[in-house]
Amino acid sequence: MNLFFNKIKGIIPVIVFILIWESASRLQLVNNLFIPPFSDVLLSIWNLALSGDLVIHIRTSLTRAVLAFIIAAIISIPLGFLLAGLNRNLQIAIEPVIDVFSQVNPFVLFHLAILILGIGEPTKIISIAWMCAWPIVFSTASGVKNVDNILIKSARSLGVNDFQLAIKVLLPSALPSIFTGLKLSAGYSVFMLIAAEMMGASNGLGWLIINNQENYSITTIFAAVTVITFLGLIINMLMEKLEKTLIPYENKEDINFIFGFFKREGV
């Protein structure tokens, strides 16, 4: 019984919130024109799913978010390594540029990108990737800077070059910090995606909200918001699962795990 309670206790507050929401709207404690019952919201989600519109909007939004997130990760992780000072000259060159660029508001960038690229997909993806990039850059740099010097000196004593050091020692050691940035960016990708779709799109979950706001379809707005919330939770769960898969060692500084690379590679 205790084991069952421990498994469900995390969702009890959510269930209580939904029951209060449903009851308050049904009993007219709140104006159900502005806050429809949760059951009506679920019915709206069901109807959107049956029509096929919901699948189209989710697929479109996820494609934009995932593509932007991947682009941000590919660029930001190497940039974080450079910012950590692996090459002192490069660090001196790029650090002021990164400090300036990281302060650029993504919503301002979105409108600048529209002027240059128009209102198409590249504008949305660039704006989302821009917002996703900075948590990954700074988390990666922080993780690399905090790698135990004993690991670095031990690796150097084995005769590894800079590339081997980065891939086989610094990257595995910094993975927990990198994943902190990746998880933050995954959440930011959804946030910026919805904003971008509200400002300039003809499909997607953000467009679904703004379009139904103009048509005053409150229930559909709540349905879209609910779907976005659950997508955010699913993305977070997937990132947690990916982190546990890629970082199987309990102690994030486990020297035996790190140097297992060298044994397998014969370095």
C-alpha positions as CSV (number, residue, x, y, z in Angstrom):
1,M,0.0,0.0,0.0
2,N,2.8,2.4,0.9
3,L,4.6,1.5,-2.3
4,F,1.5,2.3,-4.3
5,F,1.0,5.6,-2.5
6,N,4.6,6.6,-3.1
7,K,4.1,6.1,-6.8
8,I,0.9,8.2,-7.1
9,K,1.6,10.9,-4.5
10,G,3.3,13.0,-7.1
11,I,0.1,13.3,-9.2
12,I,-2.3,13.8,-6.2
13,P,-2.0,17.6,-6.3
14,V,-2.7,17.6,-10.0
15,I,-5.9,15.5,-9.5
16,V,-7.0,17.8,-6.7
17,F,-6.4,20.8,-8.9
18,I,-8.4,19.3,-11.8
19,L,-11.3,18.4,-9.4
20,I,-11.4,21.9,-8.0
21,W,-11.3,23.4,-11.6
22,E,-14.1,21.1,-12.7
23,S,-16.3,21.8,-9.6
24,A,-15.7,25.5,-9.6
25,S,-16.8,25.8,-13.2
26,R,-19.8,23.4,-12.9
27,L,-21.1,25.1,-9.8
28,Q,-20.7,28.6,-11.4
29,L,-18.1,29.7,-8.7
30,V,-16.2,31.0,-11.7
31,N,-17.5,32.2,-15.0
32,N,-17.4,29.2,-17.3
33,L,-17.4,31.4,-20.3
34,F,-13.8,32.2,-19.4
35,I,-12.9,29.1,-17.5
36,P,-14.7,26.1,-19.0
37,P,-15.0,22.8,-17.1
38,F,-12.0,20.5,-17.5
39,S,-14.2,17.8,-18.9
40,D,-15.2,20.2,-21.7
41,V,-11.5,20.9,-22.4
42,L,-10.9,17.1,-22.7
43,L,-13.9,16.8,-25.0
44,S,-12.4,19.6,-27.2
45,I,-9.1,17.8,-27.3
46,W,-10.9,14.6,-28.3
47,N,-12.8,16.4,-31.1
48,L,-9.6,18.0,-32.4
49,A,-7.9,14.6,-32.4
50,L,-10.8,13.0,-34.2
51,S,-10.7,15.7,-36.9
52,G,-7.0,15.1,-37.4
53,D,-6.2,18.8,-36.8
54,L,-4.5,18.1,-33.5
55,V,-2.1,15.6,-34.9
56,I,-1.2,18.0,-37.7
57,H,-0.5,20.9,-35.3
58,I,1.5,18.7,-32.8
59,R,3.6,17.3,-35.7
60,T,4.3,20.7,-37.1
61,S,5.2,22.2,-33.7
62,L,7.4,19.3,-32.6
63,T,9.2,19.3,-36.0
64,R,10.1,23.0,-35.5
65,A,11.1,22.6,-31.8
66,V,13.2,19.4,-32.3
67,L,15.0,20.7,-35.3
68,A,15.8,24.0,-33.5
69,F,16.9,22.1,-30.4
70,I,19.2,19.8,-32.4
71,I,20.8,22.7,-34.2
72,A,21.3,24.6,-30.9
73,A,22.9,21.5,-29.3
74,I,25.3,20.8,-32.2
75,I,26.6,24.4,-32.2
76,S,26.5,25.1,-28.5
77,I,28.3,22.1,-27.0
78,P,31.5,22.7,-29.0
79,L,31.2,26.5,-28.3
80,G,30.9,25.7,-24.6
81,F,34.2,23.7,-24.8
82,L,35.9,26.7,-26.4
83,L,34.5,29.1,-23.8
84,A,35.8,26.8,-21.0
85,G,39.3,27.8,-22.1
86,L,40.7,24.7,-23.8
87,N,42.3,27.0,-26.2
88,R,43.2,30.2,-24.4
89,N,43.5,32.4,-27.5
90,L,40.1,31.2,-28.9
91,Q,38.6,31.8,-25.5
92,I,39.9,35.4,-25.4
93,A,38.5,36.0,-28.9
94,I,35.0,34.5,-28.5
95,E,34.2,35.4,-24.9
96,P,33.3,39.1,-25.5
97,V,31.3,38.1,-28.5
98,I,29.3,35.5,-26.6
99,D,28.7,37.9,-23.7
100,V,27.2,40.4,-26.1
101,F,25.2,37.9,-28.2
102,S,23.8,36.1,-25.2
103,Q,22.0,39.4,-24.2
104,V,20.1,39.7,-27.5
105,N,16.4,39.2,-26.8
106,P,15.1,36.3,-28.9
107,F,11.8,38.1,-29.5
108,V,13.7,41.1,-30.9
109,L,15.8,38.7,-33.0
110,F,12.6,37.1,-34.4
111,H,11.4,40.4,-35.8
112,L,14.9,41.2,-37.2
113,A,14.9,37.7,-38.8
114,I,11.5,38.4,-40.4
115,L,13.0,41.5,-42.1
116,I,15.9,39.5,-43.6
117,L,14.4,36.0,-44.1
118,G,10.7,36.7,-44.2
119,I,8.0,34.9,-42.1
120,G,8.9,31.3,-43.2
121,E,10.2,28.3,-41.3
122,P,13.9,29.5,-41.1
123,T,12.9,32.5,-39.1
124,K,11.0,30.4,-36.5
125,I,13.8,27.8,-36.3
126,I,16.6,30.3,-35.9
127,S,14.7,32.2,-33.2
128,I,14.0,29.0,-31.2
129,A,17.6,27.7,-31.7
130,W,18.9,31.1,-30.4
131,M,17.0,30.8,-27.2
132,C,18.0,27.2,-26.7
133,A,21.6,27.8,-27.3
134,W,22.7,29.8,-24.3
135,P,21.8,27.4,-21.5
136,I,23.7,24.7,-23.3
137,V,26.8,26.9,-23.9
138,F,27.1,28.1,-20.3
139,S,26.3,24.7,-18.8
140,T,28.8,23.0,-21.0
141,A,31.5,25.6,-20.2
142,S,30.8,25.3,-16.5
143,G,30.9,21.5,-16.6
144,V,34.3,21.5,-18.5
145,K,35.8,24.0,-16.1
146,N,34.9,21.9,-13.1
147,V,36.4,18.7,-14.3
148,D,38.7,17.3,-11.7
149,N,42.3,18.2,-12.5
150,I,43.4,14.7,-11.4
151,L,41.5,13.3,-14.4
152,I,43.1,15.7,-16.8
153,K,46.6,15.1,-15.5
154,S,46.2,11.4,-15.5
155,A,45.0,11.5,-19.1
156,R,47.9,13.6,-20.1
157,S,50.3,11.2,-18.5
158,L,48.8,8.5,-20.8
159,G,49.9,10.6,-23.8
160,V,46.4,11.7,-25.1
161,N,46.1,14.6,-27.4
162,D,43.7,17.6,-27.0
163,F,41.0,15.9,-29.1
164,Q,41.2,12.6,-27.1
165,L,41.2,14.6,-23.9
166,A,38.0,16.5,-24.9
167,I,36.1,13.4,-26.1
168,K,37.2,10.8,-23.6
169,V,37.7,12.7,-20.4
170,L,36.1,16.2,-20.5
171,L,32.9,15.2,-22.3
172,P,32.0,12.3,-20.1
173,S,32.9,14.2,-16.9
174,A,30.9,17.3,-18.0
175,L,27.8,15.3,-19.2
176,P,25.8,16.0,-16.0
177,S,26.3,19.8,-16.5
178,I,25.7,19.5,-20.2
179,F,22.4,17.7,-19.6
180,T,21.3,20.5,-17.2
181,G,21.6,22.9,-20.1
182,L,19.9,20.5,-22.5
183,K,16.9,20.0,-20.2
184,L,16.6,23.8,-19.7
185,S,16.8,24.3,-23.5
186,A,14.2,21.6,-24.2
187,G,11.8,23.5,-22.1
188,Y,12.8,26.8,-23.7
189,S,12.3,25.3,-27.1
190,V,8.6,24.8,-26.4
191,F,8.2,28.2,-24.8
192,M,9.8,30.0,-27.8
193,L,8.1,27.8,-30.3
194,I,4.6,28.8,-29.0
195,A,5.6,32.5,-29.0
196,A,7.0,32.3,-32.6
197,E,3.9,30.5,-33.9
198,M,1.7,33.2,-32.2
199,M,3.7,36.0,-33.9
200,G,3.9,34.5,-37.4
201,A,2.5,31.1,-38.5
202,S,-0.4,29.5,-40.2
203,N,-0.3,26.2,-38.3
204,G,1.1,24.7,-35.0
205,L,-0.1,24.8,-31.4
206,G,0.8,28.5,-30.9
207,W,-1.2,29.4,-34.0
208,L,-4.1,27.3,-32.7
209,I,-4.2,29.4,-29.6
210,I,-4.0,32.8,-31.2
211,N,-6.4,31.8,-34.0
212,N,-9.1,30.7,-31.5
213,Q,-8.4,33.7,-29.3
214,E,-9.5,35.9,-32.3
215,N,-12.6,33.6,-32.7
216,Y,-13.2,33.7,-29.0
217,S,-13.2,29.9,-28.7
218,I,-12.1,29.7,-25.1
219,T,-12.5,25.9,-24.7
220,T,-10.2,25.3,-27.7
221,I,-7.6,27.7,-26.2
222,F,-7.6,25.7,-23.0
223,A,-7.4,22.5,-25.0
224,A,-4.3,23.7,-26.8
225,V,-2.7,24.9,-23.6
226,T,-3.4,21.6,-21.9
227,V,-1.8,19.7,-24.9
228,I,1.3,22.0,-24.7
229,T,1.6,21.4,-21.0
230,F,1.5,17.6,-21.4
231,L,4.0,17.8,-24.3
232,G,6.4,19.8,-22.0
233,L,6.1,17.1,-19.4
234,I,6.7,14.3,-21.9
235,I,9.8,16.1,-23.3
236,N,11.1,16.5,-19.8
237,M,10.6,12.8,-19.1
238,L,12.3,11.9,-22.3
239,M,15.3,14.1,-21.4
240,E,15.5,12.5,-18.0
241,K,15.5,9.0,-19.5
242,L,18.1,10.0,-22.0
243,E,20.3,11.4,-19.2
244,K,20.1,8.2,-17.2
245,T,20.9,6.2,-20.4
246,L,24.0,8.2,-21.3
247,I,25.2,8.7,-17.8
248,P,24.9,5.2,-16.3
249,Y,27.6,5.7,-13.6
250,E,26.2,6.7,-10.2
251,N,29.2,8.9,-9.3
252,K,29.5,11.5,-11.9
253,E,33.2,11.8,-11.2
254,D,33.9,8.1,-11.4
255,I,37.4,7.8,-12.6
256,N,37.0,4.1,-13.4
257,F,34.2,4.8,-15.8
258,I,36.1,7.6,-17.5
259,F,39.3,5.6,-18.0
260,G,37.3,2.6,-19.3
261,F,37.4,4.6,-22.6
262,F,41.2,4.2,-22.7
263,K,41.1,0.5,-21.9
264,R,38.7,-0.1,-24.8
265,E,40.6,2.1,-27.2
266,G,44.0,0.8,-26.1
267,V,45.3,4.3,-25.4
